[in-house]
Amino acid sequence: MKQSEKRTKPNHRMTSKEQLLAKYYRGECTREEMELLLDQLRDAKDEDYSDIMARLWRQLNDFPDLEDGAASRIMEKTLTKIGNMEDELGKAGSKPSRHSGSGRFFRRLSAAAAILALIAAGTWWIRSADSVELHTAYGEQRTISLPDQSTVILNANSNISFHQDWSEDEVRKVWLEGEAYFKVRKDTTDGRKFQVVTRDLTVEVLGTVFNVHTREEATQVFLEEGKINVDLEDQEEDILMDPGELVTYSVKTHIPQKRKIVEEAPSSWKDGTIILQEVTLRAIIQKMEEIYGVSSRVESQTLLDRTFNFPMPVNNLDTAVLLLMESTGLIIEQEDDELIVK
């Protein structure tokens, strides 16, 4: 993707503290940088917190009005990130805080600075008055018609955002969190490109059929028809894909992998069933948690690495549990939103 076609980012100057936070959000912080960031936040004074909060609200006013609940979602995600950072350093035996009674202040300051960092880095897309944001619940699928009549099937627990009117846009662009199947119409007027933007890559096409799956640990792109170009945020060269190819990009290794798919297509979920072949019980449970929003407890950890073939329904949890028991021979009890595997 050419630099001129990338989404314009707000031009707000960041402090070193905010730059480190933005770097942490992208998964690029070293252990030393994480410790430095925590020290900076813990050493902050009340005046710093007030200043950051004042800057935050001034800068938010530069953007279109937030939709209902958007601020709460930003704060929730920010606090989760900060908590994860503290946990990671704690597990590694990092040095304790020099301000033992400042936990609440630290988290408030961290949240404010992190939100500023997100806005300054352009990593949080805020819905404006002329834009649409759609969400699917656990166990739900939704078919969406885009402004150019391209079609999207949005999988469970996913979000998609796009402008309502693409007539003035140089690029047809959508933002995705979760998983979606795209059937893109070729632009017959001026050949405008179509882009799907995720946390760590951009898929660029003219007209084609493909599937994008982006969750916490990795992003996968599967091409069914046509040709697409995958632009990775931290890679110099793009990846050109042919039909039947799957590209996987891990946020942990930052190494893209491309391979030809010979088994059932990763986009099989759109027909109501995910075909999982020779996959571990660990991966099956992770997929069920992702689709249905359940938690799980496996009594014998040795079971997690056993492999199974499992056709998983994506719209009925009870049916999925019954089929999993039949496919694996295991006993699975369901207590509220928790699956207990025996």
C-alpha positions in Angstrom: 0.0 0.0 0.0 1.4 3.4 -1.0 2.1 5.8 1.8 -0.2 8.4 0.3 -3.1 5.9 0.6 -2.6 5.2 4.3 -5.2 6.7 6.7 -4.3 10.2 7.8 -3.4 10.2 11.5 -4.1 13.1 13.9 -1.0 15.3 14.4 -0.7 15.4 18.2 2.7 15.5 19.7 3.4 12.8 22.2 5.6 12.8 25.3 8.1 10.0 25.8 5.7 8.4 28.2 2.9 8.4 25.7 5.3 7.1 23.0 6.2 4.2 25.2 2.5 3.5 25.8 1.7 3.5 22.1 4.7 1.2 21.5 3.4 -1.2 24.2 -0.1 -1.2 22.6 1.6 -2.3 19.3 3.4 -5.1 21.2 6.8 -3.7 20.5 8.0 -2.8 24.0 11.1 -4.6 25.3 11.2 -5.7 29.0 13.5 -2.7 29.8 11.1 -0.3 28.1 8.1 -1.7 30.0 10.0 -1.2 33.3 10.9 2.3 32.3 7.3 3.1 31.4 6.0 1.8 34.7 8.6 3.8 36.6 7.6 7.0 34.7 3.9 6.5 35.5 4.5 5.6 39.1 6.7 8.7 39.6 4.1 11.0 38.1 2.6 13.8 40.3 -1.0 14.7 40.6 -0.3 17.7 38.4 0.7 15.3 35.6 -2.5 13.4 35.9 -4.6 16.7 35.8 -2.6 17.9 32.8 -3.0 14.7 30.9 -6.7 14.5 31.5 -7.1 18.2 30.4 -5.2 17.4 27.2 -7.2 14.3 26.7 -10.6 16.1 26.7 -9.2 19.0 24.6 -8.0 16.5 22.0 -11.2 14.5 22.0 -13.1 17.6 21.1 -11.0 17.7 17.9 -12.8 14.5 16.8 -16.5 14.0 15.8 -18.8 13.2 18.7 -18.3 9.8 20.3 -21.1 7.3 19.9 -22.9 6.1 23.0 -20.6 3.9 25.1 -17.5 4.5 23.0 -15.6 6.3 25.9 -16.4 3.4 28.2 -15.1 0.9 25.7 -11.9 2.9 25.3 -11.4 3.1 29.0 -12.1 -0.6 29.6 -9.6 -1.7 26.9 -7.0 0.8 28.2 -7.2 -0.4 31.8 -7.0 -4.0 30.7 -3.8 -3.3 28.7 -2.3 -1.5 31.7 -3.2 -4.4 34.0 -1.7 -6.9 31.6 1.5 -4.9 31.6 1.7 -4.9 35.4 1.0 -8.7 35.4 3.7 -9.4 32.8 6.3 -7.6 34.8 5.2 -9.1 38.1 5.6 -12.6 36.7 9.0 -11.7 35.5 10.1 -10.6 39.0 10.4 -7.0 38.1 11.2 -4.5 40.8 8.3 -3.3 42.9 6.8 0.1 42.8 8.5 2.8 44.9 5.1 4.2 45.7 3.3 1.4 47.5 0.1 3.4 48.1 -0.3 4.9 44.6 -2.0 2.0 42.8 -5.3 3.8 42.2 -3.5 7.0 41.0 -1.2 5.0 38.8 -4.0 3.3 37.0 -5.9 6.6 36.5 -2.8 8.2 35.1 -1.9 5.2 33.0 -5.4 5.2 31.5 -5.4 8.9 30.6 -1.9 8.8 29.1 -2.7 5.6 27.2 -5.9 7.1 25.6 -3.9 10.1 24.5 -1.3 7.8 23.0 -4.0 5.8 21.1 -5.4 9.0 19.7 -2.1 10.5 18.8 -0.9 7.3 17.1 -4.2 7.0 15.2 -4.7 3.4 16.5 -8.3 3.9 17.7 -10.8 4.7 15.1 -13.7 6.8 16.4 -17.0 6.6 14.7 -18.0 10.0 13.2 -21.5 11.2 12.3 -21.2 9.9 8.7 -19.9 6.4 9.7 -21.3 3.1 10.7 -20.1 0.6 13.4 -21.7 -2.8 13.5 -21.2 -5.5 16.1 -22.2 -9.2 16.5 -22.9 -10.9 19.8 -21.5 -14.3 20.8 -23.1 -17.0 18.6 -24.4 -14.5 16.1 -23.7 -13.9 12.4 -24.7 -10.9 10.3 -24.8 -10.2 6.6 -24.0 -6.6 5.8 -24.3 -4.7 2.5 -21.6 -2.0 2.1 -22.0 1.3 0.3 -20.7 -0.1 -3.0 -23.0 -3.2 -2.6 -20.1 -5.5 -1.7 -21.2 -8.1 0.9 -19.7 -8.9 4.3 -20.7 -11.8 6.5 -19.6 -10.8 10.1 -18.8 -13.7 12.4 -19.7 -13.9 16.1 -18.0 -11.5 18.6 -16.8 -9.1 15.8 -16.9 -5.4 14.9 -16.8 -3.7 11.5 -16.7 0.1 10.8 -17.0 2.0 7.6 -18.1 5.4 6.1 -21.8 5.5 5.1 -21.0 7.2 1.8 -18.0 6.2 -0.3 -18.7 8.5 -3.2 -16.0 11.0 -2.2 -13.5 8.5 -0.7 -10.4 7.7 -2.7 -10.3 4.2 -1.2 -13.2 2.0 -0.1 -12.1 1.2 3.4 -13.5 -0.8 6.4 -12.0 -1.5 9.8 -12.3 -5.0 11.3 -12.0 -6.6 14.8 -12.8 -10.3 14.8 -13.7 -12.2 11.7 -15.5 -11.5 8.5 -16.0 -13.0 5.0 -15.9 -10.4 2.2 -17.3 -10.6 -1.3 -16.0 -7.4 -2.9 -17.5 -5.9 -6.1 -15.0 -4.4 -8.6 -15.3 -0.7 -8.8 -16.5 0.0 -12.4 -16.2 3.8 -12.3 -12.5 4.6 -11.5 -11.1 1.3 -10.2 -10.9 2.3 -6.6 -9.2 -0.1 -4.3 -10.9 -1.8 -1.4 -9.1 -2.1 1.9 -9.7 -4.0 5.1 -7.7 -2.6 8.0 -6.9 -4.7 11.1 -4.7 -4.1 14.1 -1.5 -5.2 12.4 -2.2 -5.5 8.6 -4.2 -4.1 5.7 -5.7 -6.3 3.0 -5.9 -4.5 -0.4 -8.1 -5.7 -3.3 -9.9 -4.6 -6.4 -12.6 -7.3 -6.6 -12.4 -10.7 -4.9 -13.6 -13.1 -2.2 -11.6 -13.6 1.0 -11.8 -14.2 4.7 -10.1 -12.1 7.5 -9.7 -13.4 11.0 -8.1 -11.1 13.6 -8.0 -11.8 17.3 -5.6 -11.3 20.2 -2.7 -13.6 19.1 -2.8 -13.6 15.3 -4.4 -12.4 12.1 -5.2 -14.8 9.3 -6.2 -13.9 5.7 -7.6 -16.6 3.4 -8.1 -15.9 -0.3 -11.0 -17.7 -2.1 -11.1 -15.9 -5.4 -9.1 -13.3 -7.2 -5.9 -11.6 -6.0 -5.2 -9.6 -2.9 -2.2 -7.7 -1.5 -1.4 -7.9 2.3 0.4 -4.8 3.7 1.9 -5.7 7.1 2.5 -2.7 9.3 6.0 -3.7 10.4 7.2 -5.4 7.2 8.9 -3.7 4.3 7.5 -6.0 1.6 3.8 -6.7 0.9 2.5 -10.2 0.4 0.7 -11.0 -2.9 -1.8 -13.9 -2.5 -3.3 -16.3 -5.0 -6.6 -18.3 -4.5 -6.4 -21.0 -1.9 -3.6 -19.4 0.1 -3.6 -18.6 3.8 -1.4 -15.9 5.3 -0.9 -16.0 9.1 0.7 -13.1 11.0 1.6 -13.5 14.7 1.8 -10.5 16.9 4.3 -12.4 19.1 6.8 -13.4 16.5 6.1 -10.6 13.9 6.8 -13.3 11.2 4.2 -13.8 8.4 3.6 -17.3 7.0 2.0 -18.2 3.7 0.8 -21.7 2.8 -1.6 -23.4 0.4 -4.8 -24.8 2.0 -5.8 -28.2 0.8 -8.3 -29.1 3.6 -11.6 -27.4 4.3 -11.4 -23.6 3.7 -11.0 -21.4 6.8 -14.2 -19.5 5.7 -16.4 -22.6 6.2 -17.9 -20.9 9.2 -20.1 -18.7 7.0 -22.1 -21.8 6.1 -22.9 -22.5 9.8 -20.1 -24.9 10.6 -16.3 -24.6 11.2 -14.6 -27.7 10.0 -11.7 -28.4 12.3 -9.4 -31.3 11.2 -6.6 -32.8 13.3 -6.6 -29.9 15.8 -5.9 -30.1 19.5 -8.5 -29.9 22.1 -6.8 -26.7 23.3 -7.5 -25.1 19.9 -11.1 -26.4 19.8 -11.9 -24.9 23.3 -10.2 -21.6 22.3 -12.5 -21.5 19.2 -15.6 -22.2 21.3 -14.7 -19.5 23.8 -14.1 -17.0 20.9 -17.5 -17.8 19.2 -19.7 -18.4 22.2 -18.1 -16.3 24.9 -17.9 -19.2 27.4 -15.1 -20.0 29.8 -13.7 -23.5 30.2 -12.0 -25.8 32.7 -10.2 -29.0 31.7 -9.7 -31.4 34.6 -6.8 -33.3 33.0 -4.3 -31.0 31.3 -3.0 -34.0 29.2 -6.2 -33.8 27.2 -5.4 -30.4 25.8 -2.8 -31.7 23.3 -4.9 -34.6 22.0 -6.0 -34.0 18.4 -9.5 -34.5 17.0 -11.7 -33.9 14.0 -14.6 -31.7 14.9 -17.4 -30.0 12.8 -18.3 -27.1 15.1 -21.7 -25.4 14.7 -21.3 -21.6 15.1 -24.9 -20.7 16.1 -25.9 -23.1 18.8 -23.8 -23.8 21.9 -25.8 -26.8 23.1 -25.4 -28.5 19.7 -21.7 -27.7 19.6 -21.2 -29.3 23.1 -23.1 -32.4 22.2 -21.1 -32.8 18.9 -17.8 -32.3 20.7 -18.6 -35.0 23.2 -19.5 -37.4 20.3 -16.3 -36.4 18.4 -14.0 -36.8 21.3 -15.6 -39.3 23.7 -15.1 -36.9 26.5 -17.6 -35.8 29.2 -18.5 -32.1 29.1 -20.7 -30.5 31.7 -22.1 -27.0 31.2 -22.6 -24.8 34.3 -23.9 -21.4 33.2 -21.2 -20.0 30.9 -18.5 -22.5 31.9 -17.6 -25.7 30.1 -16.1 -28.4 32.4 -14.2 -31.1 30.3 -13.6 -34.4 32.0 
